[in-house]
Amino acid sequence: MSSSSRYSLNKNKYLLDPEVERLEYLLKSHLDQDHRNCLLLFLGLHTGARAQELLNLKPDDVNSFEQSILIKGLKGSNDRELPLAPWLFDQLQKHLQNGAHLNDRLFPISYNRLRQIWDLYRPTPKKFHSLRHTFAIRLYKKTKDLRLVQVALGHRNITNTMVYADYLYSQQELRRLIL
C-alpha cells in the first residue's frame, strides 16, 4: 500500500482521554450488576483485541500463572499473549468461577449482542473497533515502541502499525509548529 492510500486515523476512530475516563467510570459502576458485559468491554480496551477475537476466547486461553490471556489472531494476524493488570485478571478469574468455564467460550454471545452491549456503554457514538485503536495509541504514547505495538495488535506487517506513529507524530508536530 502506498502511504497516500493507507488507512488514516482521526479522532473519530479512537476514544479521547475524557471518553476513556467516562467509559471506565461507567464500566466500574456497573461491574457488579453486569459483570460479564463490563468485563468484555474492559478486555477490549485493555487488550486491543478485535470484537471477534474476544468472542472466540476460551477458558484455556487464560494463563493463571502469567496472569495473561492468549488472543488468537484473525484476519491474518498473529496470536499474541497479553498480560492483564492484576485487577482485570481478578475480574476474569471471577468470571471463570461464575460458570464461564461451563461453555466452550468465555463470552458465548453473538457479534450483534456485543454491538448492543457497546451501544449501551459507549461514551460517544464511535464503533467498538475504536477500543483497538485506543489501546494502540495509548501503548505507543506510553512506550514510543512501534514494534511492541505491532506485537500487541498481532500485525504481521509493521506497515499496518505505522499509522499510529504517523498520526501521533503529525498531531504533535502540527501542535508544536502552529501553537
CYANA upper distance limits for C-alpha pairs under 8 A (distance plus 0.5 A):
  1 MET  CA      5 SER  CA      6.93
  1 MET  CA      6 ARG  CA      6.57
  2 SER  CA      6 ARG  CA      6.67
  6 ARG  CA    163 VAL  CA      8.48
  7 TYR  CA    163 VAL  CA      7.60
  8 SER  CA    163 VAL  CA      6.95
  8 SER  CA    167 TYR  CA      8.16
  9 LEU  CA     13 LYS  CA      6.81
  9 LEU  CA    163 VAL  CA      7.42
  9 LEU  CA    164 TYR  CA      8.03
  9 LEU  CA    167 TYR  CA      6.95
 10 ASN  CA     14 TYR  CA      8.00
 10 ASN  CA    167 TYR  CA      8.34
 11 LYS  CA     15 LEU  CA      7.79
 11 LYS  CA     16 LEU  CA      7.74
 12 ASN  CA    126 LYS  CA      7.14
 13 LYS  CA    126 LYS  CA      7.32
 13 LYS  CA    127 LYS  CA      7.97
 13 LYS  CA    129 HIS  CA      8.31
 13 LYS  CA    130 SER  CA      5.70
 13 LYS  CA    133 HIS  CA      7.41
 14 TYR  CA    126 LYS  CA      8.04
 14 TYR  CA    130 SER  CA      4.82
 14 TYR  CA    131 LEU  CA      6.97
 14 TYR  CA    132 ARG  CA      8.28
 14 TYR  CA    133 HIS  CA      5.81
 14 TYR  CA    134 THR  CA      5.42
 15 LEU  CA     19 GLU  CA      6.06
 15 LEU  CA     20 VAL  CA      6.39
 15 LEU  CA    126 LYS  CA      8.37
 15 LEU  CA    130 SER  CA      6.87
 15 LEU  CA    131 LEU  CA      7.52
 15 LEU  CA    133 HIS  CA      8.49
 15 LEU  CA    134 THR  CA      6.16
 16 LEU  CA     20 VAL  CA      6.75
 16 LEU  CA    134 THR  CA      8.32
 17 ASP  CA     21 GLU  CA      6.70
 18 PRO  CA     22 ARG  CA      6.67
 19 GLU  CA     23 LEU  CA      6.61
 19 GLU  CA    123 PRO  CA      6.27
 19 GLU  CA    124 THR  CA      7.54
 20 VAL  CA     24 GLU  CA      6.57
 20 VAL  CA    123 PRO  CA      8.25
 21 GLU  CA     25 TYR  CA      6.55
 22 ARG  CA     26 LEU  CA      6.67
 22 ARG  CA    123 PRO  CA      6.61
 23 LEU  CA     27 LEU  CA      6.59
 23 LEU  CA    121 TYR  CA      7.36
 23 LEU  CA    122 ARG  CA      6.85
 23 LEU  CA    123 PRO  CA      6.03
 24 GLU  CA     28 LYS  CA      6.43
 24 GLU  CA     42 PHE  CA      8.23
 25 TYR  CA     29 SER  CA      6.62
 26 LEU  CA     30 HIS  CA      6.82
 26 LEU  CA    121 TYR  CA      7.32
 27 LEU  CA     31 LEU  CA      6.24
 27 LEU  CA     38 CYS  CA      5.81
 27 LEU  CA     41 LEU  CA      8.37
 27 LEU  CA     42 PHE  CA      7.97
 27 LEU  CA    121 TYR  CA      7.84
 28 LYS  CA     38 CYS  CA      8.17
 30 HIS  CA     34 ASP  CA      6.19
 30 HIS  CA     35 HIS  CA      7.80
 30 HIS  CA     38 CYS  CA      7.50
 31 LEU  CA     35 HIS  CA      5.16
 31 LEU  CA     36 ARG  CA      8.47
 31 LEU  CA     38 CYS  CA      6.09
 31 LEU  CA     39 LEU  CA      7.77
 34 ASP  CA     38 CYS  CA      6.67
 35 HIS  CA     39 LEU  CA      6.42
 35 HIS  CA     95 HIS  CA      8.03
 36 ARG  CA     40 LEU  CA      6.65
 36 ARG  CA     95 HIS  CA      7.27
 36 ARG  CA    107 PHE  CA      8.06
 37 ASN  CA     41 LEU  CA      6.95
 37 ASN  CA    117 ILE  CA      7.21
 38 CYS  CA     42 PHE  CA      6.61
 39 LEU  CA     43 LEU  CA      6.60
 39 LEU  CA     88 LEU  CA      8.45
 39 LEU  CA     91 GLN  CA      7.54
 39 LEU  CA     92 LEU  CA      7.65
 40 LEU  CA     44 GLY  CA      6.88
 40 LEU  CA     54 LEU  CA      7.99
 40 LEU  CA    107 PHE  CA      8.15
 41 LEU  CA     45 LEU  CA      6.80
 41 LEU  CA    118 TRP  CA      7.89
 42 PHE  CA     46 HIS  CA      6.55
 42 PHE  CA     88 LEU  CA      8.33
 43 LEU  CA     47 THR  CA      6.17
 43 LEU  CA     48 GLY  CA      8.23
 43 LEU  CA     49 ALA  CA      8.21
 43 LEU  CA     54 LEU  CA      8.31
 43 LEU  CA     88 LEU  CA      8.44
 44 GLY  CA     48 GLY  CA      5.92
 44 GLY  CA     49 ALA  CA      6.12
 44 GLY  CA     50 ARG  CA      7.80
 44 GLY  CA     51 ALA  CA      7.97
 44 GLY  CA     54 LEU  CA      7.79
 44 GLY  CA    131 LEU  CA      6.46
 44 GLY  CA    132 ARG  CA      7.32
 45 LEU  CA    131 LEU  CA      5.51
 45 LEU  CA    132 ARG  CA      7.21
 45 LEU  CA    134 THR  CA      7.65
 45 LEU  CA    135 PHE  CA      6.43
 46 HIS  CA     84 LEU  CA      8.04
 46 HIS  CA    135 PHE  CA      6.79
 47 THR  CA     82 LEU  CA      7.35
 47 THR  CA     84 LEU  CA      8.42
 47 THR  CA    132 ARG  CA      8.06
 47 THR  CA    135 PHE  CA      7.24
 47 THR  CA    152 ALA  CA      8.17
 48 GLY  CA    131 LEU  CA      6.72
 48 GLY  CA    132 ARG  CA      4.43
 48 GLY  CA    133 HIS  CA      7.56
 48 GLY  CA    134 THR  CA      8.09
 48 GLY  CA    135 PHE  CA      5.64
 48 GLY  CA    136 ALA  CA      7.23
 48 GLY  CA    152 ALA  CA      8.16
 48 GLY  CA    153 LEU  CA      6.92
 49 ALA  CA     53 GLU  CA      6.42
 49 ALA  CA     54 LEU  CA      6.70
 49 ALA  CA     71 ILE  CA      7.65
 49 ALA  CA    132 ARG  CA      6.62
 49 ALA  CA    153 LEU  CA      7.57
 50 ARG  CA     54 LEU  CA      6.88
 50 ARG  CA    129 HIS  CA      7.18
 50 ARG  CA    132 ARG  CA      7.13
 51 ALA  CA     55 LEU  CA      6.84
 51 ALA  CA    111 TYR  CA      7.75
 51 ALA  CA    114 LEU  CA      8.24
 51 ALA  CA    128 PHE  CA      7.81
 51 ALA  CA    129 HIS  CA      7.70
 52 GLN  CA     56 ASN  CA      6.54
 52 GLN  CA     74 LEU  CA      8.42
 52 GLN  CA    111 TYR  CA      7.48
 53 GLU  CA     57 LEU  CA      7.07
 53 GLU  CA     71 ILE  CA      6.95
 53 GLU  CA     72 LYS  CA      6.92
 53 GLU  CA     73 GLY  CA      7.18
 53 GLU  CA     74 LEU  CA      7.19
 54 LEU  CA     71 ILE  CA      7.99
 54 LEU  CA    107 PHE  CA      8.19
 55 LEU  CA    105 ARG  CA      7.78
 55 LEU  CA    106 LEU  CA      7.90
 55 LEU  CA    107 PHE  CA      6.15
 55 LEU  CA    108 PRO  CA      7.42
 55 LEU  CA    109 ILE  CA      7.57
 55 LEU  CA    110 SER  CA      8.12
 55 LEU  CA    111 TYR  CA      8.01
 56 ASN  CA     72 LYS  CA      8.47
 56 ASN  CA    105 ARG  CA      6.79
 56 ASN  CA    106 LEU  CA      8.22
 56 ASN  CA    107 PHE  CA      8.16
 57 LEU  CA     61 ASP  CA      6.87
 57 LEU  CA     70 LEU  CA      8.46
 57 LEU  CA     71 ILE  CA      7.52
 57 LEU  CA     72 LYS  CA      8.34
 57 LEU  CA    105 ARG  CA      6.15
 57 LEU  CA    106 LEU  CA      6.14
 57 LEU  CA    107 PHE  CA      7.66
 58 LYS  CA     62 VAL  CA      8.05
 58 LYS  CA    104 ASP  CA      6.45
 58 LYS  CA    105 ARG  CA      4.88
 58 LYS  CA    106 LEU  CA      5.69
 59 PRO  CA     96 LEU  CA      7.86
 59 PRO  CA    100 ALA  CA      8.09
 59 PRO  CA    101 HIS  CA      6.32
 59 PRO  CA    104 ASP  CA      7.69
 59 PRO  CA    105 ARG  CA      7.07
 59 PRO  CA    106 LEU  CA      6.36
 61 ASP  CA     69 ILE  CA      6.11
 61 ASP  CA     70 LEU  CA      5.38
 61 ASP  CA     71 ILE  CA      7.74
 62 VAL  CA     67 GLN  CA      7.99
 62 VAL  CA     68 SER  CA      6.69
 62 VAL  CA     69 ILE  CA      5.20
 62 VAL  CA     70 LEU  CA      6.99
 63 ASN  CA     67 GLN  CA      6.06
 63 ASN  CA     68 SER  CA      5.70
 63 ASN  CA     69 ILE  CA      6.40
 63 ASN  CA     70 LEU  CA      8.14
 64 SER  CA     68 SER  CA      7.36
 66 GLU  CA     83 PRO  CA      7.63
 67 GLN  CA     83 PRO  CA      6.46
 67 GLN  CA     84 LEU  CA      6.56
 67 GLN  CA     85 ALA  CA      8.49
 67 GLN  CA     86 PRO  CA      7.81
 67 GLN  CA     89 PHE  CA      6.64
 68 SER  CA     81 GLU  CA      6.88
 68 SER  CA     82 LEU  CA      5.80
 68 SER  CA     83 PRO  CA      4.53
 68 SER  CA     84 LEU  CA      5.83
 68 SER  CA     89 PHE  CA      7.95
 69 ILE  CA     81 GLU  CA      5.98
 69 ILE  CA     82 LEU  CA      5.94
 69 ILE  CA     83 PRO  CA      6.98
 69 ILE  CA     84 LEU  CA      7.74
 70 LEU  CA     79 ASP  CA      7.57
 70 LEU  CA     80 ARG  CA      6.24
 70 LEU  CA     81 GLU  CA      4.75
 70 LEU  CA     82 LEU  CA      6.94
 71 ILE  CA     79 ASP  CA      6.10
 71 ILE  CA     80 ARG  CA      5.85
 71 ILE  CA     81 GLU  CA      6.59
 71 ILE  CA     82 LEU  CA      8.08
 72 LYS  CA     78 ASN  CA      7.56
 72 LYS  CA     79 ASP  CA      4.90
 72 LYS  CA     80 ARG  CA      7.14
 73 GLY  CA     77 SER  CA      5.25
 73 GLY  CA     78 ASN  CA      5.37
 73 GLY  CA     79 ASP  CA      5.06
 73 GLY  CA     80 ARG  CA      7.78
 73 GLY  CA    154 GLY  CA      6.96
 74 LEU  CA     78 ASN  CA      8.05
 76 GLY  CA    156 ARG  CA      7.97
 77 SER  CA    154 GLY  CA      5.54
 77 SER  CA    155 HIS  CA      5.76
 77 SER  CA    156 ARG  CA      6.19
 78 ASN  CA    151 VAL  CA      8.48
 78 ASN  CA    154 GLY  CA      4.99
 78 ASN  CA    155 HIS  CA      6.90
 78 ASN  CA    156 ARG  CA      6.85
 79 ASP  CA    154 GLY  CA      6.66
 80 ARG  CA    151 VAL  CA      7.51
 80 ARG  CA    152 ALA  CA      7.08
 80 ARG  CA    153 LEU  CA      8.30
 80 ARG  CA    154 GLY  CA      6.69
 82 LEU  CA    152 ALA  CA      7.51
 84 LEU  CA     88 LEU  CA      6.62
 84 LEU  CA     89 PHE  CA      6.13
 85 ALA  CA     89 PHE  CA      6.64
 86 PRO  CA     90 ASP  CA      6.61
 87 TRP  CA     91 GLN  CA      6.94
 88 LEU  CA     92 LEU  CA      6.80
 89 PHE  CA     93 GLN  CA      6.70
 90 ASP  CA     94 LYS  CA      6.67
 91 GLN  CA     95 HIS  CA      6.73
 92 LEU  CA     96 LEU  CA      6.82
 93 GLN  CA     97 GLN  CA      6.70
 94 LYS  CA     98 ASN  CA      6.67
 95 HIS  CA     99 GLY  CA      7.51
 95 HIS  CA    100 ALA  CA      6.52
 96 LEU  CA    100 ALA  CA      5.18
 96 LEU  CA    101 HIS  CA      6.04
 96 LEU  CA    106 LEU  CA      8.08
 97 GLN  CA    101 HIS  CA      7.94
 99 GLY  CA    103 ASN  CA      8.34
100 ALA  CA    105 ARG  CA      7.98
100 ALA  CA    106 LEU  CA      5.97
100 ALA  CA    107 PHE  CA      7.97
101 HIS  CA    105 ARG  CA      8.06
101 HIS  CA    106 LEU  CA      7.32
103 ASN  CA    108 PRO  CA      7.62
104 ASP  CA    108 PRO  CA      8.36
109 ILE  CA    113 ARG  CA      6.67
109 ILE  CA    114 LEU  CA      7.54
110 SER  CA    114 LEU  CA      6.91
111 TYR  CA    115 ARG  CA      6.81
112 ASN  CA    116 GLN  CA      6.84
113 ARG  CA    117 ILE  CA      6.76
114 LEU  CA    118 TRP  CA      6.64
115 ARG  CA    119 ASP  CA      6.60
115 ARG  CA    128 PHE  CA      7.62
116 GLN  CA    120 LEU  CA      6.76
117 ILE  CA    121 TYR  CA      7.02
118 TRP  CA    122 ARG  CA      5.95
118 TRP  CA    128 PHE  CA      6.93
119 ASP  CA    125 PRO  CA      8.35
122 ARG  CA    126 LYS  CA      7.96
126 LYS  CA    130 SER  CA      6.97
128 PHE  CA    132 ARG  CA      8.45
129 HIS  CA    133 HIS  CA      7.39
130 SER  CA    134 THR  CA      6.49
131 LEU  CA    135 PHE  CA      6.59
132 ARG  CA    136 ALA  CA      6.80
133 HIS  CA    137 ILE  CA      6.57
134 THR  CA    138 ARG  CA      6.57
135 PHE  CA    139 LEU  CA      6.57
136 ALA  CA    140 TYR  CA      6.58
136 ALA  CA    149 VAL  CA      6.68
136 ALA  CA    153 LEU  CA      7.87
136 ALA  CA    164 TYR  CA      7.67
137 ILE  CA    141 LYS  CA      6.55
137 ILE  CA    164 TYR  CA      6.56
137 ILE  CA    168 LEU  CA      8.43
138 ARG  CA    142 LYS  CA      6.59
139 LEU  CA    143 THR  CA      6.55
139 LEU  CA    144 LYS  CA      8.27
139 LEU  CA    149 VAL  CA      7.09
140 TYR  CA    144 LYS  CA      5.35
140 TYR  CA    145 ASP  CA      6.47
140 TYR  CA    146 LEU  CA      6.95
140 TYR  CA    149 VAL  CA      6.84
140 TYR  CA    164 TYR  CA      7.85
140 TYR  CA    165 ALA  CA      7.87
145 ASP  CA    149 VAL  CA      7.07
146 LEU  CA    150 GLN  CA      6.65
146 LEU  CA    158 ILE  CA      8.45
146 LEU  CA    161 THR  CA      7.45
146 LEU  CA    162 MET  CA      7.77
146 LEU  CA    165 ALA  CA      7.65
147 ARG  CA    151 VAL  CA      6.81
147 ARG  CA    158 ILE  CA      7.79
148 LEU  CA    152 ALA  CA      6.61
149 VAL  CA    153 LEU  CA      6.58
149 VAL  CA    161 THR  CA      7.52
150 GLN  CA    154 GLY  CA      6.47
150 GLN  CA    155 HIS  CA      5.71
150 GLN  CA    156 ARG  CA      8.12
150 GLN  CA    157 ASN  CA      8.31
150 GLN  CA    158 ILE  CA      6.63
150 GLN  CA    161 THR  CA      6.13
151 VAL  CA    155 HIS  CA      6.93
155 HIS  CA    160 ASN  CA      7.18
155 HIS  CA    161 THR  CA      7.41
157 ASN  CA    161 THR  CA      7.92
158 ILE  CA    162 MET  CA      6.73
159 THR  CA    163 VAL  CA      7.96
161 THR  CA    165 ALA  CA      8.08
162 MET  CA    166 ASP  CA      6.54
163 VAL  CA    167 TYR  CA      6.46
164 TYR  CA    168 LEU  CA      6.66
165 ALA  CA    169 TYR  CA      6.38
166 ASP  CA    170 SER  CA      6.56
167 TYR  CA    171 GLN  CA      6.65
168 LEU  CA    172 GLN  CA      6.56
169 TYR  CA    173 GLU  CA      6.49
170 SER  CA    174 LEU  CA      6.44
171 GLN  CA    175 ARG  CA      6.64
172 GLN  CA    176 ARG  CA      6.57
173 GLU  CA    177 LEU  CA      6.52
174 LEU  CA    178 ILE  CA      6.26
174 LEU  CA    179 LEU  CA      8.45
175 ARG  CA    179 LEU  CA      6.04
